Amino acid sequence: MSEREPARLLLARHGQTVWHHDNRYAGVTDIELTETGRREAQALAERAAREAPDHIICSPLIRAIETARPAAEACDLNLAADDRLKEVDFGEWEGKTLPEIRSSYPDEAERFINDPDERPFPGGEPLPDAAGRALDALGELDRDYPGEKVLVVAHNTLIRLVLCSLLGIPLNEYRQRFPRMVNVAITEVRLNERGGGLYTLNDSEHLRTSADAASTNKERS
């Protein structure tokens, strides 16, 4: 009997949002993409057309939907949303910058920075809970679509927590081990009996191609 082939899960962070410039904590707040974010979504759509995923799934938050929809249209696929792929709920820190948080919550901020796993966001979601629900969603995709390619559009902190969980890295190291998930870059994982394997991280080739094309078009105009 042949070994079951895992699904190829292509994880992508949504495009740039209106809170990006100030680096505000954007969790479950529904905020939209900027014009840059919409261009990034189009670049992801062009990459998706080449990758030809069998399914496209996203978080139900508008920034993820706006990022994933062009890819679904480019691949002639239905777009499905899964509530388990929402960003972490940052509680009282939603919409705030880190300097604002340190000013208003100095003790809580220090404890979180030193041990985010044991000291969650005040009024927010514990990191293990967020990681657990996301892993449940990915596990279901792996079971439902063995050997198929699935594009998953989700969020910065959630993806980093997933990577830590799959690779056996303590959750409180998510910021040090994965300091940045590039907007709409592709990170491929495949689940296995020991957690998961990381095949690519922050593959942003389509962003470079898109930037080169934009530069060429500008020169010709």
Secondary structure, DSSP 8 states (H G I E B T S, - for coil): -------EEEEEE---BTTTTTT---SSS---B-HHHHHHHHHHHHHHHHH--SEEEE-SSHHHHHHHHHHHHHHT--EEE-GGGS----GGGTT--HHHHHHH-HHHHHHHHH-TTTS--TTS--HHHHHHHHHHHHHHHHHHSTT-EEEEEE-HHHHHHHHHHHHT--GGGHHHHS----BT-EEEEEEETTEEEEEEEEE-HHHHHHHHHHHHHHHH-
